[in-house]
Amino acid sequence: MKFAGSPCGQHGSYVFYKGLRYTSPPPHAAPRLLALGEFVFLKIWPHEDIVSIGEPQLMWEDRASGNLLVSLKLYFRPENTPEGRSGEHGEMNGAGAFISTHD
């Protein structure tokens, strides 16, 4: 992982960026660019088949430690939460999209 573009801000030892380049594991090993506000599918736990959606909120480098950091908002399907799916979550159609039960 490596940040893309010029820094967009700085605060103390933190330097902020709007995008990063990363390489997916094989067989999809082509380099990709991920920008703030875009979405990416993530497999959070290696022993589970649960996939969530991550939306980067903040990308920064801590120059004091050399760490590259990304803050993500994670989205899970209701059935992948401890409470599980309930009637208020709506139905899933064949394309994998959710249909709201609210007006």
Backbone as CSV, one residue per row, in Angstrom:
resi,resn,N_x,N_y,N_z,CA_x,CA_y,CA_z,C_x,C_y,C_z
1,MET,0.853,-1.166,0.000,0.000,0.000,0.000,0.900,1.231,0.000
2,LYS,0.473,2.231,-0.768,1.232,3.480,-0.872,0.242,4.598,-1.193
3,PHE,0.390,5.725,-0.546,-0.516,6.837,-0.800,-0.276,7.415,-2.181
4,ALA,-1.354,7.880,-2.811,-1.296,8.428,-4.170,-1.497,9.935,-4.119
5,GLY,-0.778,10.637,-4.961,-0.947,12.077,-5.065,-0.208,12.841,-3.987
6,SER,-0.374,14.129,-4.040,0.265,15.030,-3.077,-0.528,15.044,-1.781
7,PRO,0.124,15.330,-0.663,-0.609,15.470,0.597,-1.651,16.586,0.490
8,CYS,-2.768,16.414,1.185,-3.823,17.438,1.159,-3.922,18.178,2.486
9,GLY,-3.076,17.817,3.452,-3.091,18.501,4.735,-2.074,17.907,5.680
10,GLN,-1.817,18.625,6.771,-0.874,18.146,7.772,-1.276,18.684,9.131
11,HIS,-1.083,17.854,10.161,-1.320,18.261,11.540,-0.283,17.539,12.394
12,GLY,0.643,18.264,12.944,1.715,17.641,13.716,2.499,16.680,12.837
13,SER,2.646,15.435,13.306,3.383,14.426,12.522,2.484,13.695,11.527
14,TYR,1.189,14.045,11.476,0.255,13.383,10.560,0.180,14.137,9.234
15,VAL,0.297,13.391,8.133,0.174,13.952,6.787,-0.995,13.238,6.118
16,PHE,-1.977,13.974,5.601,-3.219,13.421,5.080,-3.217,13.353,3.556
17,TYR,-3.902,12.324,3.035,-3.968,12.077,1.595,-5.407,11.804,1.187
18,LYS,-5.683,11.881,-0.140,-7.023,11.629,-0.675,-7.146,10.284,-1.367
19,GLY,-6.050,9.553,-1.530,-6.122,8.269,-2.215,-4.925,7.399,-1.911
20,LEU,-5.048,6.108,-2.243,-3.944,5.175,-2.063,-3.943,4.154,-3.181
21,ARG,-2.768,3.613,-3.451,-2.607,2.528,-4.415,-2.364,1.254,-3.629
22,TYR,-3.037,0.183,-4.049,-2.850,-1.108,-3.392,-2.927,-2.202,-4.436
23,THR,-2.439,-3.362,-4.086,-2.495,-4.521,-4.967,-3.297,-5.601,-4.270
24,SER,-4.322,-6.109,-4.940,-5.140,-7.194,-4.401,-4.346,-8.489,-4.438
25,PRO,-4.695,-9.436,-3.582,-4.033,-10.738,-3.644,-4.348,-11.448,-4.956
26,PRO,-3.477,-12.365,-5.396,-3.745,-13.123,-6.635,-5.094,-13.821,-6.542
27,PRO,-5.820,-14.014,-7.610,-5.448,-13.815,-9.006,-5.702,-12.395,-9.504
28,HIS,-6.175,-11.485,-8.663,-6.503,-10.102,-9.072,-5.382,-9.162,-8.642
29,ALA,-4.169,-9.449,-9.030,-3.002,-8.737,-8.512,-2.674,-7.437,-9.237
30,ALA,-3.605,-6.869,-9.969,-3.355,-5.596,-10.658,-3.418,-4.451,-9.647
31,PRO,-2.532,-3.461,-9.756,-2.597,-2.305,-8.849,-3.915,-1.544,-9.033
32,ARG,-4.447,-1.057,-7.930,-5.710,-0.316,-7.956,-5.561,0.971,-7.170
33,LEU,-6.433,1.931,-7.473,-6.452,3.202,-6.768,-7.756,3.289,-5.986
34,LEU,-7.673,3.657,-4.723,-8.848,3.839,-3.876,-8.810,5.259,-3.330
35,ALA,-9.882,6.009,-3.562,-9.965,7.404,-3.114,-10.976,7.526,-1.977
36,LEU,-10.865,8.610,-1.230,-11.833,8.884,-0.165,-13.241,8.877,-0.740
37,GLY,-14.184,8.258,-0.026,-15.576,8.227,-0.461,-15.918,7.097,-1.407
38,GLU,-14.919,6.363,-1.929,-15.199,5.206,-2.774,-15.443,3.993,-1.879
39,PHE,-15.856,2.897,-2.491,-16.176,1.695,-1.735,-15.322,0.534,-2.207
40,VAL,-15.019,-0.362,-1.271,-14.225,-1.544,-1.581,-14.797,-2.718,-0.782
41,PHE,-14.824,-3.899,-1.399,-15.257,-5.102,-0.692,-14.100,-5.618,0.150
42,LEU,-14.400,-5.987,1.398,-13.374,-6.449,2.326,-13.778,-7.763,2.967
43,LYS,-12.834,-8.655,3.076,-13.029,-9.869,3.859,-12.308,-9.614,5.177
44,ILE,-13.074,-9.361,6.224,-12.525,-8.921,7.501,-11.802,-10.048,8.239
45,TRP,-12.411,-11.217,8.280,-11.854,-12.345,9.016,-11.441,-13.441,8.049
46,PRO,-10.194,-13.915,8.105,-9.721,-14.921,7.144,-10.444,-16.263,7.268
47,HIS,-10.959,-16.591,8.437,-11.626,-17.878,8.651,-13.130,-17.828,8.365
48,GLU,-13.660,-16.682,7.973,-15.090,-16.521,7.685,-15.289,-16.090,6.235
49,ASP,-16.444,-16.421,5.662,-16.777,-16.001,4.303,-17.518,-14.668,4.273
50,ILE,-17.621,-14.008,5.416,-18.350,-12.743,5.501,-17.574,-11.649,4.775
51,VAL,-18.270,-10.966,3.879,-17.676,-9.846,3.149,-18.429,-8.587,3.553
52,SER,-17.695,-7.537,3.859,-18.331,-6.257,4.166,-17.888,-5.230,3.131
53,ILE,-18.464,-4.062,3.210,-18.095,-2.970,2.317,-17.400,-1.921,3.171
54,GLY,-16.245,-1.469,2.710,-15.496,-0.439,3.416,-15.495,0.861,2.632
55,GLU,-15.686,1.972,3.333,-15.632,3.306,2.734,-14.556,4.103,3.471
56,PRO,-13.435,4.416,2.807,-12.386,5.183,3.484,-12.875,6.572,3.889
57,GLN,-12.646,6.925,5.143,-13.041,8.222,5.674,-11.846,9.163,5.809
58,LEU,-10.683,8.582,6.090,-9.481,9.367,6.345,-8.273,8.504,6.018
59,MET,-7.273,9.086,5.354,-6.035,8.378,5.024,-4.879,9.263,5.463
60,TRP,-3.951,8.710,6.267,-2.856,9.529,6.742,-1.617,8.700,7.040
61,GLU,-0.507,9.397,7.050,0.768,8.804,7.421,1.210,9.456,8.716
62,ASP,1.626,8.633,9.670,2.216,9.150,10.900,3.721,9.166,10.672
63,ARG,4.258,10.313,10.371,5.685,10.409,10.037,6.568,10.098,11.239
64,ALA,6.047,10.213,12.449,6.838,9.886,13.640,7.114,8.386,13.711
65,SER,6.119,7.565,13.322,6.278,6.105,13.392,6.489,5.468,12.025
66,GLY,6.160,6.204,10.946,6.257,5.641,9.599,5.053,4.805,9.203
67,ASN,4.014,4.764,10.044,2.820,3.968,9.751,1.909,4.672,8.751
68,LEU,1.352,3.886,7.808,0.323,4.355,6.883,-1.009,3.878,7.445
69,LEU,-1.964,4.773,7.622,-3.214,4.453,8.303,-4.420,4.851,7.465
70,VAL,-5.486,4.048,7.570,-6.742,4.334,6.881,-7.877,4.088,7.865
71,SER,-8.747,5.070,8.008,-9.951,4.926,8.814,-11.088,4.562,7.867
72,LEU,-11.773,3.445,8.155,-12.843,2.948,7.286,-14.178,2.951,8.004
73,LYS,-15.228,3.288,7.280,-16.592,3.034,7.740,-16.957,1.686,7.133
74,LEU,-17.373,0.741,7.982,-17.709,-0.603,7.509,-19.215,-0.794,7.463
75,TYR,-19.674,-1.436,6.394,-21.086,-1.763,6.222,-21.214,-3.279,6.186
76,PHE,-22.131,-3.821,7.008,-22.380,-5.257,7.051,-23.829,-5.538,6.686
77,ARG,-24.068,-6.707,6.125,-25.445,-7.155,5.915,-26.022,-7.502,7.282
78,PRO,-27.309,-7.266,7.497,-27.900,-7.521,8.811,-27.660,-8.942,9.322
79,GLU,-27.685,-9.941,8.430,-27.490,-11.317,8.889,-26.065,-11.588,9.364
80,ASN,-25.150,-10.662,9.123,-23.770,-10.812,9.575,-23.484,-10.014,10.843
81,THR,-24.542,-9.579,11.527,-24.404,-8.867,12.794,-24.901,-9.769,13.916
82,PRO,-24.533,-9.485,15.168,-24.979,-10.334,16.279,-26.501,-10.437,16.400
83,GLU,-27.234,-9.361,16.064,-28.697,-9.385,16.183,-29.356,-10.112,15.017
84,GLY,-28.680,-10.209,13.887,-29.233,-10.889,12.719,-30.261,-10.043,11.984
85,ARG,-30.794,-10.609,10.912,-31.797,-9.928,10.088,-33.154,-9.984,10.784
86,SER,-33.887,-8.867,10.716,-35.243,-8.825,11.262,-36.175,-8.285,10.182
87,GLY,-37.457,-8.266,10.467,-38.450,-7.805,9.507,-38.275,-6.358,9.088
88,GLU,-37.705,-5.533,9.957,-37.526,-4.117,9.612,-36.371,-3.872,8.640
89,HIS,-35.581,-4.884,8.341,-34.461,-4.718,7.415,-34.872,-4.833,5.954
90,GLY,-36.074,-5.235,5.679,-36.520,-5.375,4.293,-36.120,-6.713,3.714
91,GLU,-36.381,-6.871,2.421,-36.074,-8.121,1.730,-34.943,-7.886,0.751
92,MET,-34.256,-8.979,0.419,-33.205,-8.890,-0.570,-33.758,-9.407,-1.884
93,ASN,-33.541,-8.657,-2.984,-34.004,-9.157,-4.273,-32.938,-10.059,-4.882
94,GLY,-33.197,-10.635,-6.035,-32.283,-11.579,-6.672,-30.937,-10.993,-7.037
95,ALA,-30.849,-9.689,-7.230,-29.583,-9.051,-7.614,-28.704,-8.759,-6.408
96,GLY,-29.181,-9.069,-5.198,-28.394,-8.811,-4.002,-28.636,-7.435,-3.410
97,ALA,-29.594,-6.682,-3.951,-29.908,-5.359,-3.413,-31.054,-5.488,-2.420
98,PHE,-31.135,-4.561,-1.497,-32.181,-4.611,-0.487,-33.369,-3.760,-0.899
99,ILE,-34.549,-4.262,-0.598,-35.796,-3.548,-0.859,-36.322,-3.091,0.491
100,SER,-36.524,-1.806,0.654,-36.968,-1.267,1.926,-38.431,-1.604,2.171
101,THR,-38.771,-1.856,3.440,-40.164,-2.086,3.813,-40.789,-0.808,4.364
102,HIS,-40.025,0.291,4.386,-40.520,1.575,4.893,-40.991,2.447,3.743
103,ASP,-41.999,3.290,4.014,-42.483,4.241,2.999,-41.702,5.520,3.057
